[in-house]
Amino acid sequence: MKKVQVAKTIEKFIREYGLDTDVRIYFSGKCWDFDSSGNKTIIDNMKGSDYCDYGNDDTITMTFEGALNEELNMYNGYTIFDKWCKLDFDNHYFEMGHSWSGSFFPN
């Protein structure tokens, strides 16, 4: 999996649809943290499995609240969720762990 490429795809998507608040993307021992204002900070020495039960440290793990949580749980319908499912995740699929987390696994 091209983790940085997939993380950039996710970042572009969440920014495009205004879903870039209270989101964390964990991969390769680091975390891209998007705070409640959408500001991005890169934090080193972090693993997704330390923050959620179903984290996959071999790929990418995400935690999210707010707008992204609502869209991935389809509280606002399927439009954004369907667009999310069509993203190129480098031959991986996204699986929800809790309602506020998810990880990527090989197809």
C-alpha positions as CSV (number, residue, x, y, z in Angstrom):
1,M,0.0,0.0,0.0
2,K,1.3,3.5,-0.9
3,K,0.4,4.9,2.5
4,V,1.3,8.5,1.9
5,Q,-0.5,8.6,-1.5
6,V,-3.7,7.1,0.1
7,A,-3.4,9.5,3.1
8,K,-3.2,12.4,0.6
9,T,-6.2,11.1,-1.2
10,I,-8.1,11.0,2.1
11,E,-6.9,14.5,3.0
12,K,-8.0,16.0,-0.3
13,F,-11.4,14.4,0.1
14,I,-12.1,15.5,3.6
15,R,-10.9,19.1,2.8
16,E,-13.0,19.2,-0.4
17,Y,-16.2,18.3,1.4
18,G,-15.5,20.2,4.6
19,L,-15.0,17.1,6.7
20,D,-11.5,17.9,7.9
21,T,-12.2,18.6,11.6
22,D,-11.5,16.3,14.5
23,V,-9.9,13.6,12.2
24,R,-6.7,11.6,12.7
25,I,-5.0,9.5,10.0
26,Y,-2.4,7.1,11.5
27,F,0.2,5.4,9.3
28,S,3.9,4.6,9.3
29,G,4.4,5.5,13.0
30,K,2.9,9.0,12.6
31,C,-0.4,10.7,12.8
32,W,-1.9,13.5,10.7
33,D,-4.1,15.3,13.1
34,F,-6.8,17.7,11.9
35,D,-8.1,19.7,14.8
36,S,-11.5,21.2,15.4
37,S,-10.6,24.1,13.1
38,G,-9.2,21.8,10.3
39,N,-5.6,22.7,11.0
40,K,-3.2,19.9,10.3
41,T,-0.4,18.8,12.6
42,I,1.9,15.9,12.0
43,I,2.7,13.9,15.2
44,D,5.5,11.4,15.2
45,N,5.7,8.1,17.2
46,M,2.0,7.2,17.1
47,K,0.1,4.1,16.2
48,G,-3.6,3.8,15.4
49,S,-3.8,0.6,17.5
50,D,-3.0,2.6,20.6
51,Y,-6.1,4.7,20.1
52,C,-8.7,2.2,18.8
53,D,-9.4,-1.5,19.2
54,Y,-9.5,-2.3,15.5
55,G,-6.4,-0.3,14.3
56,N,-4.3,-1.8,11.5
57,D,-0.8,-0.6,11.9
58,D,0.3,-2.3,8.7
59,T,-1.9,0.1,6.6
60,I,-3.8,3.2,7.7
61,T,-6.1,3.7,10.6
62,M,-8.4,6.6,11.1
63,T,-10.4,8.1,14.0
64,F,-13.0,10.8,13.4
65,E,-15.7,12.8,15.0
66,G,-18.1,15.4,13.7
67,A,-18.9,15.7,10.0
68,L,-16.8,12.8,8.8
69,N,-18.3,10.6,11.4
70,E,-21.8,11.6,10.3
71,E,-21.0,11.0,6.6
72,L,-19.3,7.6,7.0
73,N,-22.1,6.4,9.2
74,M,-24.6,7.7,6.6
75,Y,-26.6,9.9,9.0
76,N,-27.0,12.4,6.1
77,G,-27.8,9.9,3.4
78,Y,-25.5,8.1,1.0
79,T,-24.1,10.8,-1.3
80,I,-20.8,11.5,0.4
81,F,-20.4,7.9,1.6
82,D,-20.8,6.7,-2.0
83,K,-18.1,9.1,-3.1
84,W,-15.8,7.9,-0.3
85,C,-16.3,4.3,-1.5
86,K,-15.2,5.2,-5.0
87,L,-11.8,6.7,-3.9
88,D,-8.6,5.0,-5.0
89,F,-7.3,3.3,-1.8
90,D,-4.5,1.4,-3.7
91,N,-6.3,-2.0,-3.8
92,H,-7.4,-1.7,-0.2
93,Y,-10.9,-1.3,1.4
94,F,-12.0,0.7,4.4
95,E,-13.7,-1.1,7.2
96,M,-15.4,0.7,10.2
97,G,-14.2,-0.4,13.6
98,H,-16.4,1.6,15.9
99,S,-18.7,4.3,14.6
100,W,-15.7,6.7,15.1
101,S,-12.9,4.7,13.6
102,G,-11.8,2.6,10.7
103,S,-8.9,0.9,9.1
104,F,-7.8,-0.3,5.7
105,F,-7.2,-3.9,4.6
106,P,-6.0,-5.5,1.4
107,N,-8.8,-6.4,-1.2
